[in-house]
Amino acid sequence: MKFSVFLILICATLCAAQTNTALREELLKMRQIDQQAREQCARGNGDEQIKCLAETMEKIDMPHTARLNEIFDRYGFPTFQTVGKDGVQSFLILLQHTPDESLRQKSLKPITKAFKRKEIPPQDYANFVDRLLVRQNKPQIYGSNFDIKDNKLVMSAVKDRKNLDKRRRKIGLPTIEEYAKMLKDFYKLEVVL
């Protein structure tokens, strides 16, 4: 019994030693700034949201992108062992809002591996993959990417629409109709599928 307690203490010490607390805290703070700005943007009509998001990209996303590139160049894609679950999720959210396609592209493999290890939630994975595809002018797979058009949220082109909910269920997502309702509740805009 004492031996197993000793092993648990050693593991806890080693696991804690691997965590980069300062980097984790920085990512959490960056995420907080990012999310507060986007919550502010969600309060207006479609045109106001577009204008607000453009300002957010300039003032917040561009500096965050520079820092994300520095982090990736130094550490690679952050792992649970490096920054914890909330640190990884923060990096992912910030990555969603970066205008830097090269950073997004070089993050694809580590994100896919982390998703397969169940370290990344399905919605975060779907958001990342779909946004990457849409920015490459390809149809999305999971239906998570929407654009504001005529004061409505309009789903971007999607591959094989007939089987969309099947793909969503396969990775643990709600139906597209349930997701559309969540978007409508948050953005207060009509959602077009």
N, C-alpha and C positions, 0 to 999 in steps of 0.2 A: 504494500500500500504506500509506504513512504517513497519507494522508487518511482511510482507513477506520478506522485505529487511533485517530485524532483524534476521529472521529465516535463511536466506541464509548466513548471517555473522556468526551466531552460528555454522551452519553446516560446513562452510569453516574452521572455527577455530578448531572445533573438528576433522575434517578429517585431517587437517594439523598436529594436535597434535598426531594423531595415526601413522603417517609416521615416520619410522626410517631412517632419512636422511643419517646418517653415514653408515648404512648397505647398503642402496641403492647405495651410491657412491662407496662403496667397491665392490659390485657386478658388477657395471658398469665397474670399472677398471679391475676386473678379466676377464670380458667378452672381453674387448678391447685387453688384452694380449693374451687371447685364440684365438680370431679371427685373430689377426695379425700373429700369429704363423701359423695358418692353411692357411691363404692366401699365406704366404711364401712357405709352403709345396706344394700348388697347382701349383707352377710354374715349377715343374720338370716333368720328365716322371713318369710312374707308379712305377718303382723301387725306384726312388729318393723320390717320395711322401711317399712310405711306410717307407723308412728309416727316413725321416724327421718327419713323424707322430709318429714313435717309440721314437725318441728323444724328441718330444713335450710331449708325454705321461710322460716320465720320469721327464723332467724339469718343466713342467707346470701343467699337469693334476694331477699328484700325490699330489703336494702341494695344489692345488685347491680342490681336493677331501677331504683332511684333513679339510680344512676350511669349505667346504660345510657340512660335518658331524657335525662340531661344530655349524654351523648356524641352521641346522635341529634339533639338540638336544636341542638347546636353544629356538628357535622360532617355530619349526615345519616347514612345507613347507611355504615359504614366500607368503604373500597375497598382493593384490593391496593396501589394507589399510596399510600394513606394509612398503612395499618398492616401491609401484607404479608399473605401467604396465611394464616399462622398467626394473625395478629390478626383477620382476617375470620372464620376458623373459630372462634376463641374467642368473638367476639361472637355468632355463630350459636348456639353451645352454650349460652351464658348466656341468650340470647333464648328458647331452648326451655324454660327453667326459670322464666321470669318469669310472675307471675300477671297482668301488665298486658296486657290484650287490645288496648288502643289502640296500644301500642308494637308489638305483633305485627302488627296490621293495617296500620300505616303502613310497616312493613318489607317487606310482601308484594311490592310492585312492584320495589323495588331488589333484593330477593333473587331474584326471578324473572329479572330482567335479568342479574344476575351469574351465575345458573345457566346461562342461555342462552349466555353468554360463556365457559362452562366454568371459572368462577372458584370455584364451589361444588360440592363432591362430591355425587353423586346421593343418598347416604344422608342427608346434612345437609338437602338440599332436600326430600326426601320427609318426613323427620321434621318439618320446619317446616310444610309444607303440611298434612300429616295432623293435626298437633296443633291448628293453626288451625281446621280444619274440625270436629274433634271438640269443641273448646271452643265452637263455634257450633252445637252439636247437629246436625251434618250428618255423613253417612257419609264416612269417609276414602277416599282414592284409592289409596294405595300400601301399606296394611296395616302401617304402621310404629308405630302407636300401640296400646299395650296397657295395661290396668289390672290391678291386683292385686285378685283376688276369691277368697275361700276358699283362700288360700295358693297361688293359681295366677295366672299371667299370662294374661289373657284379651284376645284381640284385640278392639278396638273395632269397631263396625259399619263395614262396608266397602261401597263402591259396586260393583255388578256383580262379585261374587265370582268368577264363572266366568272373567272376563278379567283377574283380578288379576295373575297372573304375566306376562301379556303386557304390561300397563302397567309392571310392575316392570322387565322386560327392556328395554323401550323407552327407559328413562332410565338403564339401566346398573346395576340392582340385582339381587342374587341372588334365587332363587325364595323364596316365602314360607316354604317348609319349611326351606330353608337358613338363613333369617333367624331362624326360630323356634329352631333348634338353637343359634345364636349367643346368643340371649337366654337359653335354658335353661342354657347353659354359664356365662354371666356371673352370672345371678341365682340359679341353683341352685333354680329353681322349675319346676314343670310348666307347659308352655305350651299353651294352648287356642286353636286357630285357628277 
